[in-house]
Amino acid sequence: MKKLSWRVDVKAKTKSSGAEELNEPTAIVELVIGANNSVDVTEFQQSKDDKVVRLEMTHEQLQEAVYQINRIQSLIEKITTQS
């Protein structure tokens, strides 16, 4: 992963949307993935070979993603402390 960026948007009511969709925040996450795994974002330059992945998640979906990432982190920590 070369870069991770995110923002929070709030859906606005439109003529075709119902009131239940009004003011529902969503997380927009963008990952840039490439062969160069540099994590120094000050030197980040996107190349034509990079892949961009964009995700849009509701609050509930974000909570589940964070839960799963925490499980992954715990497992990695468990494995590395056994070495």
HELIX and SHEET records of a PDB file:
HELIX    1   1 ALA A   19  GLU A   21  5                                   3    
HELIX    2   2 VAL A   41  GLU A   43  5                                   3    
HELIX    3   3 HIS A   59  GLN A   82  1                                  24    
SHEET    1   A 3 LYS A   3  VAL A  10  0                                        
SHEET    2   A 3 PRO A  25  ILE A  33 -1                                        
SHEET    3   A 3 LYS A  51  MET A  57 -1                                        
END                                                                             
